[in-house]
Amino acid sequence: MESRDGGSMSYERYTVAVVCAMSMEMSAVRYMLDKEHPRLQQKQGDFNTYLAVKGKGSAATVANNLARTFPAITPRFLIGIGGGVPSERNDIPLGDVVVSMPNGEYGSVVQYGPGKETDGGFVLKGFLWPPPPLLRSAVENMRSDHLVSDNRIEELKQPTCDQCDHQRAIQRQDREFPGPQIHYGLIAFGDRVMRTTNGTARTGFGGVPWFEMETAGLMTEYSCIIIRDISDYANSHKNDGWLHYTAAKAAACTKELLSYLQPGENPLYFANPSTSRMV
C-alpha cells in the first residue's frame, strides 16, 4: 500500500505502538502526528474485529494482537489521562504530565486492587519490572534536557474554573517556570477508577502520587512507558472539562519523547508474562 508521502507501507515497517484506552486520547495522538498513513488492509486469514474498550483484559488483548499483526513493534507507550494526588512533597496541578520511571525500590508501576483501598491506607498488591534500558535512557535524556531548557509541549488553551467553589481553592506559590511540568516516578494502577476522598488512603504506600487503571493488561504482556496527564485529583470530584486538554498534553509529551529514539532502535529485554513480577 502506498502512503500519502509516496512510500510503500506494510505491517512489518511499523516499529512503535501507542496504546490509548479512550477515543479522545487516540484523537489527541492523531492530531500530533506529522503524517498519517491510510489504514492497512486486514491480513489474509485475520477475521478478527478489534474494538477499543476499557479494562485489563482488553489491554492484554491489544498487546497480543500488536505482536501478531505488527511483528517489528518494540517500543510501546500507554498514554492518556490519569489522576494525581497533590501533597507537600509533590505539587501536582491539573495539566501536569507524568512519565513512569523506577524509584529504586520498585519498578515504574505498582498495583492496587479490589479490597485494598480503605480510608486507612493501601496494602501493596504487586509491582511490575521497569521498562527496558533503551526507553529509560530516552526518558532520562529528555529529563536532562528539561533541566536546562523548557519542555517542548505546546501551550494549549487551559480549561477554566470559573464555575468552581473558590472557597475550596488550593493556594499555591507561583512556579519559577510557567506552563505544564513533567514529573517522573511511580504510577499506581488498578481495575477501577480511584475515587477515595481521604488523601492518606491515596498515598498509603510509598506516597505514590499518580493513579490510572489501564496498565495491568499491557504491562504484564510487554514492558512499556506510561505517559499520563493529570485530569483530576483521584477523588470523588471529577471534572470532564479537563479531559481533552490533558489528553492533548499527554500526546504532546509522547511526541517529544519519541524524538529521543532513533529509527530502527530495538529496546531489548521486553518483559513478558513469565518475567513480569507480581508479588
JOGI-V962977 format. One record per helix or strand of 3 or more residues. SS is the DSSP state (H for helix, E for strand). FROM is the first residue (numbers start at 1). LEN is the number of residues. Records with the same first field share a line. If there is no record, write none. Layout:
SS=FROM-LEN, FROM-LEN
//
This chain:
H=11-3, 23-10, 56-14, 133-16, 166-3, 199-4, 215-5, 240-19
E=16-4, 75-10, 97-4, 109-3, 126-3, 182-4, 187-3, 210-3, 225-8
//
